[in-house]
Amino acid sequence: MGVEVGNQPKQERSRTRWTASLDKIFVDLVVKQIQLGNRPNNVFDKKTWNHIRDEFNKQTDINFNNNQLRKHLDVL
């Protein structure tokens, strides 16, 4: 008794699109951490990424992980 895959949509999990307002929230959080000196050698440590993630997710009610945010920073 398997699951019928043929009738399911291609993308099972929903994909959040980055909008200008989400970018602004994210960039503001990143810039704040840079201004606080939390990016020595042009790299955020795990504690700083956790802070950025927690604040971003709280402000946007979206549940991104650190890797997704790191990749988006590379895109920006």
All heavy atoms as a GROMACS GRO file, in nm:
protein
  638
    1MET      N    1   0.084  -0.119   0.000
    1MET     CA    2   0.000   0.000   0.000
    1MET      C    3   0.088   0.125   0.000
    1MET      O    4   0.118   0.181   0.103
    1MET     CB    5  -0.088   0.002   0.124
    1MET     CG    6  -0.176  -0.116   0.138
    1MET     SD    7  -0.331  -0.064   0.207
    1MET     CE    8  -0.422  -0.210   0.178
    2GLY      N    9   0.133   0.162  -0.116
    2GLY     CA   10   0.219   0.278  -0.126
    2GLY      C   11   0.142   0.406  -0.146
    2GLY      O   12   0.021   0.406  -0.170
    3VAL      N   13   0.211   0.516  -0.138
    3VAL     CA   14   0.151   0.647  -0.161
    3VAL      C   15   0.151   0.673  -0.310
    3VAL      O   16   0.250   0.651  -0.379
    3VAL     CB   17   0.232   0.757  -0.087
    3VAL    CG1   18   0.175   0.894  -0.115
    3VAL    CG2   19   0.234   0.730   0.062
    4GLU      N   20   0.041   0.722  -0.361
    4GLU     CA   21   0.032   0.753  -0.504
    4GLU      C   22   0.098   0.888  -0.530
    4GLU      O   23   0.052   0.992  -0.484
    4GLU     CB   24  -0.115   0.756  -0.548
    4GLU     CG   25  -0.129   0.757  -0.697
    4GLU     CD   26  -0.273   0.741  -0.739
    4GLU    OE1   27  -0.345   0.842  -0.734
    4GLU    OE2   28  -0.312   0.628  -0.774
    5VAL      N   29   0.208   0.882  -0.601
    5VAL     CA   30   0.288   1.003  -0.624
    5VAL      C   31   0.236   1.082  -0.744
    5VAL      O   32   0.247   1.203  -0.749
    5VAL     CB   33   0.437   0.967  -0.645
    5VAL    CG1   34   0.519   1.090  -0.676
    5VAL    CG2   35   0.491   0.897  -0.522
    6GLY      N   36   0.174   1.016  -0.840
    6GLY     CA   37   0.134   1.080  -0.964
    6GLY      C   38   0.042   1.200  -0.947
    6GLY      O   39   0.044   1.292  -1.027
    7ASN      N   40  -0.040   1.202  -0.844
    7ASN     CA   41  -0.136   1.311  -0.826
    7ASN      C   42  -0.085   1.422  -0.735
    7ASN      O   43  -0.155   1.519  -0.713
    7ASN     CB   44  -0.267   1.255  -0.770
    7ASN     CG   45  -0.336   1.165  -0.869
    7ASN    OD1   46  -0.315   1.178  -0.990
    7ASN    ND2   47  -0.414   1.072  -0.820
    8GLN      N   48   0.035   1.406  -0.682
    8GLN     CA   49   0.088   1.508  -0.591
    8GLN      C   50   0.157   1.618  -0.670
    8GLN      O   51   0.217   1.592  -0.774
    8GLN     CB   52   0.188   1.446  -0.493
    8GLN     CG   53   0.124   1.352  -0.393
    8GLN     CD   54   0.226   1.294  -0.297
    8GLN    OE1   55   0.345   1.306  -0.318
    8GLN    NE2   56   0.178   1.233  -0.191
    9PRO      N   57   0.149   1.742  -0.619
    9PRO     CA   58   0.222   1.850  -0.686
    9PRO      C   59   0.373   1.826  -0.680
    9PRO      O   60   0.421   1.757  -0.591
    9PRO     CB   61   0.184   1.976  -0.606
    9PRO     CG   62   0.115   1.929  -0.484
    9PRO     CD   63   0.077   1.785  -0.502
   10LYS      N   64   0.445   1.882  -0.778
   10LYS     CA   65   0.590   1.861  -0.785
   10LYS      C   66   0.659   1.908  -0.658
   10LYS      O   67   0.745   1.841  -0.604
   10LYS     CB   68   0.649   1.933  -0.906
   10LYS     CG   69   0.666   1.846  -1.026
   10LYS     CD   70   0.744   1.917  -1.132
   10LYS     CE   71   0.772   1.824  -1.248
   10LYS     NZ   72   0.848   1.884  -1.352
   11GLN      N   73   0.629   2.029  -0.612
   11GLN     CA   74   0.693   2.082  -0.492
   11GLN      C   75   0.602   2.055  -0.373
   11GLN      O   76   0.496   2.113  -0.360
   11GLN     CB   77   0.718   2.232  -0.503
   11GLN     CG   78   0.829   2.266  -0.599
   11GLN     CD   79   0.859   2.415  -0.596
   11GLN    OE1   80   0.771   2.496  -0.575
   11GLN    NE2   81   0.983   2.450  -0.618
   12GLU      N   82   0.647   1.964  -0.287
   12GLU     CA   83   0.565   1.928  -0.173
   12GLU      C   84   0.571   2.034  -0.064
   12GLU      O   85   0.472   2.069  -0.004
   12GLU     CB   86   0.611   1.793  -0.119
   12GLU     CG   87   0.503   1.722  -0.042
   12GLU     CD   88   0.539   1.578  -0.017
   12GLU    OE1   89   0.518   1.495  -0.106
   12GLU    OE2   90   0.591   1.551   0.093
   13ARG      N   91   0.690   2.087  -0.039
   13ARG     CA   92   0.698   2.190   0.064
   13ARG      C   93   0.690   2.327  -0.002
   13ARG      O   94   0.738   2.346  -0.113
   13ARG     CB   95   0.826   2.176   0.147
   13ARG     CG   96   0.952   2.199   0.069
   13ARG     CD   97   1.073   2.176   0.158
   13ARG     NE   98   1.190   2.179   0.072
   13ARG     CZ   99   1.303   2.234   0.103
   13ARG    NH1  100   1.320   2.289   0.220
   13ARG    NH2  101   1.404   2.235   0.020
   14SER      N  102   0.628   2.418   0.069
   14SER     CA  103   0.613   2.551   0.010
   14SER      C  104   0.746   2.625   0.013
   14SER      O  105   0.827   2.606   0.102
   14SER     CB  106   0.507   2.630   0.086
   14SER     OG  107   0.549   2.654   0.218
   15ARG      N  108   0.767   2.707  -0.084
   15ARG     CA  109   0.892   2.780  -0.097
   15ARG      C  110   0.864   2.928  -0.073
   15ARG      O  111   0.777   2.986  -0.137
   15ARG     CB  112   0.946   2.758  -0.238
   15ARG     CG  113   1.080   2.817  -0.261
   15ARG     CD  114   1.122   2.782  -0.403
   15ARG     NE  115   1.243   2.852  -0.435
   15ARG     CZ  116   1.359   2.792  -0.457
   15ARG    NH1  117   1.367   2.663  -0.454
   15ARG    NH2  118   1.466   2.862  -0.485
   16THR      N  119   0.937   2.985   0.020
   16THR     CA  120   0.918   3.126   0.052
   16THR      C  121   0.998   3.211  -0.045
   16THR      O  122   1.117   3.187  -0.066
   16THR     CB  123   0.963   3.155   0.196
   16THR    OG1  124   0.889   3.071   0.284
   16THR    CG2  125   0.940   3.300   0.232
   17ARG      N  126   0.933   3.306  -0.106
   17ARG     CA  127   1.001   3.397  -0.197
   17ARG      C  128   1.055   3.516  -0.120
   17ARG      O  129   0.987   3.572  -0.034
   17ARG     CB  130   0.904   3.447  -0.304
   17ARG     CG  131   0.851   3.337  -0.390
   17ARG     CD  132   0.850   3.378  -0.535
   17ARG     NE  133   0.793   3.278  -0.621
   17ARG     CZ  134   0.865   3.185  -0.683
   17ARG    NH1  135   0.994   3.179  -0.665
   17ARG    NH2  136   0.806   3.097  -0.761
   18TRP      N  137   1.178   3.552  -0.151
   18TRP     CA  138   1.238   3.670  -0.088
   18TRP      C  139   1.179   3.794  -0.153
   18TRP      O  140   1.186   3.811  -0.274
   18TRP     CB  141   1.390   3.668  -0.104
   18TRP     CG  142   1.455   3.572  -0.009
   18TRP    CD1  143   1.484   3.442  -0.031
   18TRP    CD2  144   1.498   3.602   0.124
   18TRP    NE1  145   1.542   3.387   0.080
   18TRP    CE2  146   1.553   3.483   0.176
   18TRP    CE3  147   1.497   3.716   0.203
   18TRP    CZ2  148   1.606   3.476   0.305
   18TRP    CZ3  149   1.549   3.709   0.331
   18TRP    CH2  150   1.602   3.591   0.381
   19THR      N  151   1.122   3.880  -0.072
   19THR     CA  152   1.066   4.006  -0.120
   19THR      C  153   1.158   4.119  -0.075
   19THR      O  154   1.248   4.099   0.007
   19THR     CB  155   0.926   4.029  -0.061
   19THR    OG1  156   0.940   4.039   0.082
   19THR    CG2  157   0.832   3.916  -0.097
   20ALA      N  158   1.133   4.238  -0.126
   20ALA     CA  159   1.214   4.354  -0.085
   20ALA      C  160   1.202   4.378   0.065
   20ALA      O  161   1.302   4.412   0.131
   20ALA     CB  162   1.170   4.478  -0.163
   21SER      N  163   1.084   4.359   0.122
   21SER     CA  164   1.068   4.384   0.266
   21SER      C  165   1.141   4.278   0.348
   21SER      O  166   1.200   4.311   0.453
   21SER     CB  167   0.920   4.392   0.305
   21SER     OG  168   0.854   4.273   0.270
   22LEU      N  169   1.142   4.153   0.302
   22LEU     CA  170   1.218   4.049   0.373
   22LEU      C  171   1.368   4.077   0.362
   22LEU      O  172   1.443   4.062   0.459
   22LEU     CB  173   1.187   3.911   0.317
   22LEU     CG  174   1.050   3.853   0.347
   22LEU    CD1  175   1.032   3.718   0.278
   22LEU    CD2  176   1.027   3.840   0.496
   23ASP      N  177   1.412   4.118   0.243
   23ASP     CA  178   1.553   4.155   0.224
   23ASP      C  179   1.593   4.266   0.320
   23ASP      O  180   1.700   4.261   0.381
   23ASP     CB  181   1.579   4.201   0.081
   23ASP     CG  182   1.593   4.086  -0.018
   23ASP    OD1  183   1.607   3.970   0.026
   23ASP    OD2  184   1.591   4.114  -0.139
   24LYS      N  185   1.508   4.368   0.334
   24LYS     CA  186   1.541   4.481   0.421
   24LYS      C  187   1.555   4.437   0.566
   24LYS      O  188   1.650   4.477   0.635
   24LYS     CB  189   1.437   4.591   0.410
   24LYS     CG  190   1.464   4.706   0.508
   24LYS     CD  191   1.410   4.836   0.462
   24LYS     CE  192   1.434   4.951   0.555
   24LYS     NZ  193   1.543   4.945   0.649
   25ILE      N  194   1.462   4.355   0.614
   25ILE     CA  195   1.471   4.306   0.751
   25ILE      C  196   1.602   4.229   0.770
   25ILE      O  197   1.676   4.250   0.867
   25ILE     CB  198   1.350   4.216   0.784
   25ILE    CG1  199   1.222   4.300   0.789
   25ILE    CG2  200   1.371   4.142   0.917
   25ILE    CD1  201   1.094   4.218   0.790
   26PHE      N  202   1.633   4.140   0.676
   26PHE     CA  203   1.753   4.058   0.684
   26PHE      C  204   1.879   4.144   0.680
   26PHE      O  205   1.969   4.130   0.764
   26PHE     CB  206   1.752   3.956   0.569
   26PHE     CG  207   1.871   3.866   0.566
   26PHE    CD1  208   1.905   3.787   0.675
   26PHE    CD2  209   1.950   3.856   0.453
   26PHE    CE1  210   2.014   3.702   0.673
   26PHE    CE2  211   2.060   3.772   0.449
   26PHE     CZ  212   2.092   3.695   0.559
   27VAL      N  213   1.884   4.236   0.585
   27VAL     CA  214   2.003   4.322   0.571
   27VAL      C  215   2.021   4.410   0.695
   27VAL      O  216   2.134   4.427   0.743
   27VAL     CB  217   1.993   4.407   0.442
   27VAL    CG1  218   2.098   4.517   0.441
   27VAL    CG2  219   2.007   4.318   0.320
   28ASP      N  220   1.912   4.463   0.749
   28ASP     CA  221   1.922   4.545   0.870
   28ASP      C  222   1.982   4.465   0.986
   28ASP      O  223   2.065   4.516   1.062
   28ASP     CB  224   1.786   4.601   0.911
   28ASP     CG  225   1.739   4.714   0.818
   28ASP    OD1  226   1.820   4.765   0.738
   28ASP    OD2  227   1.619   4.749   0.825
   29LEU      N  228   1.940   4.338   0.999
   29LEU     CA  229   1.995   4.254   1.106
   29LEU      C  230   2.143   4.225   1.083
   29LEU      O  231   2.223   4.229   1.177
   29LEU     CB  232   1.917   4.122   1.114
   29LEU     CG  233   1.773   4.133   1.165
   29LEU    CD1  234   1.699   4.002   1.143
   29LEU    CD2  235   1.772   4.172   1.312
   30VAL      N  236   2.180   4.198   0.958
   30VAL     CA  237   2.320   4.170   0.925
   30VAL      C  238   2.407   4.293   0.951
   30VAL      O  239   2.513   4.285   1.014
   30VAL     CB  240   2.333   4.123   0.778
   30VAL    CG1  241   2.478   4.123   0.732
   30VAL    CG2  242   2.271   3.984   0.762
   31VAL      N  243   2.361   4.409   0.905
   31VAL     CA  244   2.437   4.533   0.923
   31VAL      C  245   2.454   4.564   1.071
   31VAL      O  246   2.563   4.604   1.115
   31VAL     CB  247   2.370   4.651   0.848
   31VAL    CG1  248   2.430   4.784   0.888
   31VAL    CG2  249   2.382   4.630   0.697
   32LYS      N  250   2.349   4.544   1.150
   32LYS     CA  251   2.358   4.569   1.294
   32LYS      C  252   2.467   4.483   1.357
   32LYS      O  253   2.546   4.532   1.439
   32LYS     CB  254   2.224   4.543   1.361
   32LYS     CG  255   2.226   4.570   1.510
   32LYS     CD  256   2.091   4.548   1.572
   32LYS     CE  257   2.097   4.577   1.722
   32LYS     NZ  258   1.971   4.545   1.789
   33GLN      N  259   2.474   4.356   1.318
   33GLN     CA  260   2.577   4.267   1.373
   33GLN      C  261   2.717   4.310   1.329
   33GLN      O  262   2.812   4.301   1.407
   33GLN     CB  263   2.548   4.122   1.334
   33GLN     CG  264   2.425   4.065   1.401
   33GLN     CD  265   2.429   4.074   1.552
   33GLN    OE1  266   2.528   4.037   1.616
   33GLN    NE2  267   2.323   4.126   1.610
   34ILE      N  268   2.730   4.356   1.206
   34ILE     CA  269   2.859   4.406   1.159
   34ILE      C  270   2.900   4.529   1.240
   34ILE      O  271   3.015   4.541   1.284
   34ILE     CB  272   2.855   4.438   1.008
   34ILE    CG1  273   2.838   4.309   0.927
   34ILE    CG2  274   2.980   4.515   0.964
   34ILE    CD1  275   2.809   4.330   0.780
   35GLN      N  276   2.805   4.622   1.262
   35GLN     CA  277   2.834   4.743   1.338
   35GLN      C  278   2.871   4.711   1.482
   35GLN      O  279   2.947   4.785   1.545
   35GLN     CB  280   2.714   4.838   1.334
   35GLN     CG  281   2.694   4.900   1.198
   35GLN     CD  282   2.564   4.978   1.186
   35GLN    OE1  283   2.469   4.956   1.261
   35GLN    NE2  284   2.558   5.068   1.088
   36LEU      N  285   2.817   4.603   1.536
   36LEU     CA  286   2.850   4.561   1.673
   36LEU      C  287   2.984   4.489   1.680
   36LEU      O  288   3.029   4.451   1.788
   36LEU     CB  289   2.740   4.469   1.729
   36LEU     CG  290   2.606   4.536   1.757
   36LEU    CD1  291   2.500   4.430   1.793
   36LEU    CD2  292   2.619   4.636   1.870
   37GLY      N  293   3.049   4.470   1.566
   37GLY     CA  294   3.180   4.405   1.563
   37GLY      C  295   3.171   4.253   1.567
   37GLY      O  296   3.269   4.187   1.603
   38ASN      N  297   3.057   4.198   1.529
   38ASN     CA  298   3.038   4.053   1.536
   38ASN      C  299   3.068   3.981   1.405
   38ASN      O  300   3.015   3.874   1.379
   38ASN     CB  301   2.894   4.021   1.580
   38ASN     CG  302   2.870   4.062   1.723
   38ASN    OD1  303   2.962   4.067   1.804
   38ASN    ND2  304   2.747   4.094   1.754
   39ARG      N  305   3.156   4.043   1.324
   39ARG     CA  306   3.194   3.977   1.198
   39ARG      C  307   3.345   3.993   1.177
   39ARG      O  308   3.390   4.049   1.077
   39ARG     CB  309   3.116   4.036   1.081
   39ARG     CG  310   3.127   3.950   0.957
   39ARG     CD  311   3.041   4.004   0.845
   39ARG     NE  312   3.041   3.910   0.735
   39ARG     CZ  313   3.031   3.944   0.609
   39ARG    NH1  314   3.021   4.069   0.574
   39ARG    NH2  315   3.030   3.852   0.515
   40PRO      N  316   3.423   3.938   1.269
   40PRO     CA  317   3.568   3.948   1.251
   40PRO      C  318   3.612   3.863   1.131
   40PRO      O  319   3.554   3.759   1.104
   40PRO     CB  320   3.625   3.891   1.381
   40PRO     CG  321   3.517   3.800   1.432
   40PRO     CD  322   3.388   3.862   1.388
   41ASN      N  323   3.709   3.909   1.059
   41ASN     CA  324   3.761   3.838   0.941
   41ASN      C  325   3.652   3.810   0.837
   41ASN      O  326   3.656   3.710   0.766
   41ASN     CB  327   3.828   3.706   0.982
   41ASN     CG  328   3.938   3.728   1.083
   41ASN    OD1  329   4.018   3.820   1.070
   41ASN    ND2  330   3.940   3.645   1.186
   42ASN      N  331   3.553   3.900   0.830
   42ASN     CA  332   3.443   3.889   0.732
   42ASN      C  333   3.362   3.760   0.745
   42ASN      O  334   3.307   3.711   0.646
   42ASN     CB  335   3.495   3.905   0.589
   42ASN     CG  336   3.542   4.046   0.564
   42ASN    OD1  337   3.484   4.141   0.616
   42ASN    ND2  338   3.646   4.060   0.484
   43VAL      N  339   3.356   3.704   0.866
   43VAL     CA  340   3.280   3.580   0.889
   43VAL      C  341   3.199   3.594   1.017
   43VAL      O  342   3.252   3.638   1.119
   43VAL     CB  343   3.376   3.459   0.901
   43VAL    CG1  344   3.299   3.332   0.930
   43VAL    CG2  345   3.458   3.442   0.774
   44PHE      N  346   3.071   3.556   1.012
   44PHE     CA  347   2.990   3.551   1.133
   44PHE      C  348   3.013   3.416   1.200
   44PHE      O  349   3.018   3.313   1.133
   44PHE     CB  350   2.840   3.563   1.102
   44PHE     CG  351   2.798   3.700   1.056
   44PHE    CD1  352   2.733   3.716   0.935
   44PHE    CD2  353   2.819   3.811   1.134
   44PHE    CE1  354   2.691   3.840   0.893
   44PHE    CE2  355   2.778   3.937   1.093
   44PHE     CZ  356   2.715   3.951   0.972
   45ASP      N  357   3.023   3.415   1.333
   45ASP     CA  358   3.032   3.287   1.403
   45ASP      C  359   2.893   3.229   1.423
   45ASP      O  360   2.792   3.293   1.392
   45ASP     CB  361   3.107   3.301   1.536
   45ASP     CG  362   3.038   3.394   1.635
   45ASP    OD1  363   2.920   3.428   1.616
   45ASP    OD2  364   3.103   3.433   1.734
   46LYS      N  365   2.887   3.107   1.473
   46LYS     CA  366   2.759   3.036   1.486
   46LYS      C  367   2.663   3.112   1.578
   46LYS      O  368   2.543   3.120   1.551
   46LYS     CB  369   2.784   2.895   1.538
   46LYS     CG  370   2.660   2.810   1.541
   46LYS     CD  371   2.689   2.666   1.575
   46LYS     CE  372   2.561   2.586   1.565
   46LYS     NZ  373   2.585   2.443   1.576
   47LYS      N  374   2.716   3.169   1.686
   47LYS     CA  375   2.632   3.242   1.781
   47LYS      C  376   2.565   3.362   1.713
   47LYS      O  377   2.446   3.388   1.734
   47LYS     CB  378   2.718   3.288   1.899
   47LYS     CG  379   2.644   3.365   2.005
   47LYS     CD  380   2.738   3.408   2.116
   47LYS     CE  381   2.667   3.501   2.212
   47LYS     NZ  382   2.760   3.559   2.310
   48THR      N  383   2.640   3.433   1.629
   48THR     CA  384   2.585   3.548   1.559
   48THR      C  385   2.481   3.505   1.456
   48THR      O  386   2.375   3.568   1.444
   48THR     CB  387   2.698   3.630   1.492
   48THR    OG1  388   2.792   3.667   1.593
   48THR    CG2  389   2.644   3.754   1.425
   49TRP      N  390   2.510   3.396   1.382
   49TRP     CA  391   2.411   3.346   1.286
   49TRP      C  392   2.283   3.304   1.358
   49TRP      O  393   2.173   3.328   1.309
   49TRP     CB  394   2.466   3.228   1.206
   49TRP     CG  395   2.539   3.273   1.083
   49TRP    CD1  396   2.671   3.255   1.055
   49TRP    CD2  397   2.485   3.344   0.971
   49TRP    NE1  398   2.702   3.310   0.933
   49TRP    CE2  399   2.589   3.366   0.880
   49TRP    CE3  400   2.358   3.392   0.940
   49TRP    CZ2  401   2.571   3.432   0.758
   49TRP    CZ3  402   2.340   3.459   0.820
   49TRP    CH2  403   2.445   3.478   0.730
   50ASN      N  404   2.298   3.241   1.474
   50ASN     CA  405   2.180   3.200   1.552
   50ASN      C  406   2.098   3.323   1.592
   50ASN      O  407   1.975   3.320   1.586
   50ASN     CB  408   2.220   3.121   1.676
   50ASN     CG  409   2.269   2.982   1.641
   50ASN    OD1  410   2.248   2.932   1.532
   50ASN    ND2  411   2.337   2.921   1.736
   51HIS      N  412   2.166   3.430   1.631
   51HIS     CA  413   2.096   3.553   1.669
   51HIS      C  414   2.023   3.614   1.549
   51HIS      O  415   1.906   3.653   1.560
   51HIS     CB  416   2.194   3.655   1.729
   51HIS     CG  417   2.129   3.784   1.764
   51HIS    ND1  418   2.052   3.799   1.877
   51HIS    CD2  419   2.126   3.904   1.700
   51HIS    CE1  420   2.004   3.923   1.880
   51HIS    NE2  421   2.048   3.988   1.774
   52ILE      N  422   2.092   3.623   1.435
   52ILE     CA  423   2.031   3.677   1.313
   52ILE      C  424   1.909   3.592   1.276
   52ILE      O  425   1.801   3.645   1.247
   52ILE     CB  426   2.132   3.681   1.196
   52ILE    CG1  427   2.241   3.786   1.225
   52ILE    CG2  428   2.062   3.712   1.064
   52ILE    CD1  429   2.358   3.781   1.128
   53ARG      N  430   1.924   3.460   1.277
   53ARG     CA  431   1.814   3.369   1.243
   53ARG      C  432   1.695   3.386   1.336
   53ARG      O  433   1.582   3.401   1.292
   53ARG     CB  434   1.862   3.224   1.248
   53ARG     CG  435   1.753   3.123   1.210
   53ARG     CD  436   1.779   2.986   1.269
   53ARG     NE  437   1.780   2.992   1.414
   53ARG     CZ  438   1.866   2.925   1.490
   53ARG    NH1  439   1.958   2.847   1.438
   53ARG    NH2  440   1.859   2.936   1.621
   54ASP      N  441   1.723   3.387   1.468
   54ASP     CA  442   1.614   3.399   1.565
   54ASP      C  443   1.538   3.530   1.549
   54ASP      O  444   1.415   3.533   1.550
   54ASP     CB  445   1.668   3.387   1.708
   54ASP     CG  446   1.720   3.247   1.739
   54ASP    OD1  447   1.689   3.153   1.663
   54ASP    OD2  448   1.791   3.233   1.841
   55GLU      N  449   1.611   3.639   1.531
   55GLU     CA  450   1.547   3.770   1.514
   55GLU      C  451   1.470   3.778   1.383
   55GLU      O  452   1.358   3.829   1.379
   55GLU     CB  453   1.652   3.883   1.519
   55GLU     CG  454   1.691   3.924   1.657
   55GLU     CD  455   1.571   3.976   1.738
   55GLU    OE1  456   1.498   4.064   1.689
   55GLU    OE2  457   1.551   3.925   1.850
   56PHE      N  458   1.530   3.727   1.275
   56PHE     CA  459   1.462   3.729   1.145
   56PHE      C  460   1.334   3.647   1.152
   56PHE      O  461   1.228   3.693   1.108
   56PHE     CB  462   1.555   3.675   1.036
   56PHE     CG  463   1.492   3.678   0.899
   56PHE    CD1  464   1.492   3.794   0.824
   56PHE    CD2  465   1.431   3.565   0.846
   56PHE    CE1  466   1.432   3.799   0.699
   56PHE    CE2  467   1.371   3.568   0.721
   56PHE     CZ  468   1.373   3.685   0.647
   57ASN      N  469   1.343   3.528   1.206
   57ASN     CA  470   1.224   3.441   1.213
   57ASN      C  471   1.117   3.502   1.303
   57ASN      O  472   0.998   3.492   1.273
   57ASN     CB  473   1.263   3.301   1.262
   57ASN     CG  474   1.341   3.223   1.159
   57ASN    OD1  475   1.343   3.257   1.041
   57ASN    ND2  476   1.407   3.118   1.202
   58LYS      N  477   1.158   3.569   1.410
   58LYS     CA  478   1.062   3.633   1.500
   58LYS      C  479   0.992   3.750   1.431
   58LYS      O  480   0.870   3.763   1.438
   58LYS     CB  481   1.133   3.682   1.627
   58LYS     CG  482   1.040   3.738   1.732
   58LYS     CD  483   1.112   3.762   1.864
   58LYS     CE  484   1.186   3.894   1.858
   58LYS     NZ  485   1.248   3.931   1.985
   59GLN      N  486   1.068   3.831   1.358
   59GLN     CA  487   1.012   3.949   1.294
   59GLN      C  488   0.925   3.915   1.173
   59GLN      O  489   0.833   3.988   1.140
   59GLN     CB  490   1.123   4.046   1.250
   59GLN     CG  491   1.192   4.114   1.366
   59GLN     CD  492   1.297   4.212   1.319
   59GLN    OE1  493   1.284   4.274   1.213
   59GLN    NE2  494   1.404   4.227   1.396
   60THR      N  495   0.955   3.804   1.106
   60THR     CA  496   0.885   3.771   0.983
   60THR      C  497   0.784   3.657   0.998
   60THR      O  498   0.706   3.633   0.907
   60THR     CB  499   0.985   3.731   0.873
   60THR    OG1  500   1.054   3.612   0.914
   60THR    CG2  501   1.082   3.843   0.843
   61ASP      N  502   0.791   3.587   1.108
   61ASP     CA  503   0.706   3.468   1.131
   61ASP      C  504   0.732   3.362   1.023
   61ASP      O  505   0.641   3.290   0.981
   61ASP     CB  506   0.558   3.507   1.136
   61ASP     CG  507   0.476   3.405   1.213
   61ASP    OD1  508   0.534   3.336   1.300
   61ASP    OD2  509   0.356   3.392   1.185
   62ILE      N  510   0.857   3.355   0.978
   62ILE     CA  511   0.902   3.253   0.882
   62ILE      C  512   1.007   3.170   0.955
   62ILE      O  513   1.077   3.221   1.042
   62ILE     CB  514   0.962   3.317   0.756
   62ILE    CG1  515   0.859   3.403   0.686
   62ILE    CG2  516   1.016   3.210   0.660
   62ILE    CD1  517   0.914   3.483   0.568
   63ASN      N  518   1.020   3.045   0.919
   63ASN     CA  519   1.114   2.958   0.990
   63ASN      C  520   1.232   2.918   0.901
   63ASN      O  521   1.239   2.805   0.854
   63ASN     CB  522   1.039   2.834   1.042
   63ASN     CG  523   1.122   2.756   1.141
   63ASN    OD1  524   1.212   2.810   1.204
   63ASN    ND2  525   1.094   2.629   1.154
   64PHE      N  526   1.324   3.011   0.877
   64PHE     CA  527   1.444   2.981   0.801
   64PHE      C  528   1.549   2.922   0.893
   64PHE      O  529   1.553   2.952   1.012
   64PHE     CB  530   1.502   3.108   0.737
   64PHE     CG  531   1.435   3.148   0.609
   64PHE    CD1  532   1.375   3.273   0.598
   64PHE    CD2  533   1.434   3.066   0.500
   64PHE    CE1  534   1.315   3.312   0.480
   64PHE    CE2  535   1.373   3.104   0.380
   64PHE     CZ  536   1.314   3.227   0.371
   65ASN      N  537   1.640   2.841   0.836
   65ASN     CA  538   1.754   2.794   0.914
   65ASN      C  539   1.878   2.875   0.876
   65ASN      O  540   1.875   2.956   0.784
   65ASN     CB  541   1.775   2.642   0.895
   65ASN     CG  542   1.809   2.602   0.753
   65ASN    OD1  543   1.885   2.670   0.684
   65ASN    ND2  544   1.752   2.492   0.708
   66ASN      N  545   1.986   2.853   0.951
   66ASN     CA  546   2.108   2.932   0.929
   66ASN      C  547   2.160   2.916   0.786
   66ASN      O  548   2.205   3.013   0.725
   66ASN     CB  549   2.217   2.890   1.027
   66ASN     CG  550   2.188   2.932   1.169
   66ASN    OD1  551   2.081   2.986   1.199
   66ASN    ND2  552   2.281   2.907   1.259
   67ASN      N  553   2.157   2.794   0.734
   67ASN     CA  554   2.210   2.770   0.600
   67ASN      C  555   2.133   2.848   0.494
   67ASN      O  556   2.192   2.903   0.401
   67ASN     CB  557   2.208   2.620   0.570
   67ASN     CG  558   2.292   2.584   0.451
   67ASN    OD1  559   2.401   2.638   0.435
   67ASN    ND2  560   2.243   2.496   0.368
   68GLN      N  561   2.002   2.853   0.507
   68GLN     CA  562   1.921   2.928   0.410
   68GLN      C  563   1.957   3.077   0.415
   68GLN      O  564   1.965   3.143   0.311
   68GLN     CB  565   1.772   2.910   0.441
   68GLN     CG  566   1.722   2.771   0.409
   68GLN     CD  567   1.584   2.747   0.465
   68GLN    OE1  568   1.558   2.768   0.583
   68GLN    NE2  569   1.493   2.702   0.379
   69LEU      N  570   1.979   3.129   0.534
   69LEU     CA  571   2.014   3.271   0.547
   69LEU      C  572   2.155   3.297   0.494
   69LEU      O  573   2.178   3.398   0.428
   69LEU     CB  574   2.000   3.315   0.692
   69LEU     CG  575   1.858   3.312   0.748
   69LEU    CD1  576   1.856   3.350   0.895
   69LEU    CD2  577   1.764   3.402   0.668
   70ARG      N  578   2.248   3.207   0.522
   70ARG     CA  579   2.385   3.223   0.469
   70ARG      C  580   2.382   3.227   0.317
   70ARG      O  581   2.449   3.311   0.256
   70ARG     CB  582   2.473   3.106   0.514
   70ARG     CG  583   2.525   3.116   0.653
   70ARG     CD  584   2.628   3.004   0.678
   70ARG     NE  585   2.660   2.997   0.818
   70ARG     CZ  586   2.618   2.901   0.899
   70ARG    NH1  587   2.545   2.802   0.855
   70ARG    NH2  588   2.652   2.903   1.026
   71LYS      N  589   2.308   3.136   0.257
   71LYS     CA  590   2.300   3.132   0.111
   71LYS      C  591   2.238   3.259   0.056
   71LYS      O  592   2.282   3.309  -0.048
   71LYS     CB  593   2.222   3.009   0.064
   71LYS     CG  594   2.298   2.881   0.079
   71LYS     CD  595   2.219   2.762   0.030
   71LYS     CE  596   2.302   2.636   0.041
   71LYS     NZ  597   2.227   2.517  -0.006
   72HIS      N  598   2.138   3.311   0.124
   72HIS     CA  599   2.075   3.434   0.075
   72HIS      C  600   2.170   3.553   0.088
   72HIS      O  601   2.173   3.640   0.000
   72HIS     CB  602   1.944   3.463   0.147
   72HIS     CG  603   1.866   3.571   0.080
   72HIS    ND1  604   1.818   3.560  -0.050
   72HIS    CD2  605   1.831   3.695   0.120
   72HIS    CE1  606   1.758   3.671  -0.084
   72HIS    NE2  607   1.764   3.755   0.017
   73LEU      N  608   2.250   3.556   0.193
   73LEU     CA  609   2.350   3.663   0.206
   73LEU      C  610   2.449   3.656   0.091
   73LEU      O  611   2.488   3.759   0.036
   73LEU     CB  612   2.423   3.653   0.341
   73LEU     CG  613   2.522   3.766   0.370
   73LEU    CD1  614   2.456   3.902   0.366
   73LEU    CD2  615   2.589   3.743   0.504
   74ASP      N  616   2.486   3.535   0.051
   74ASP     CA  617   2.577   3.520  -0.066
   74ASP      C  618   2.512   3.576  -0.192
   74ASP      O  619   2.580   3.638  -0.274
   74ASP     CB  620   2.613   3.373  -0.088
   74ASP     CG  621   2.706   3.319   0.019
   74ASP    OD1  622   2.769   3.398   0.091
   74ASP    OD2  623   2.716   3.194   0.030
   75VAL      N  624   2.382   3.554  -0.207
   75VAL     CA  625   2.309   3.604  -0.324
   75VAL      C  626   2.307   3.757  -0.324
   75VAL      O  627   2.324   3.820  -0.427
   75VAL     CB  628   2.166   3.548  -0.327
   75VAL    CG1  629   2.082   3.619  -0.433
   75VAL    CG2  630   2.168   3.399  -0.352
   76LEU      N  631   2.284   3.814  -0.204
   76LEU     CA  632   2.278   3.960  -0.197
   76LEU      C  633   2.414   4.021  -0.219
   76LEU      O  634   2.428   4.128  -0.270
   76LEU     CB  635   2.225   4.002  -0.058
   76LEU     CG  636   2.078   3.966  -0.031
   76LEU    CD1  637   2.042   4.004   0.111
   76LEU    CD2  638   1.986   4.034  -0.128
   0.00000   0.00000   0.00000
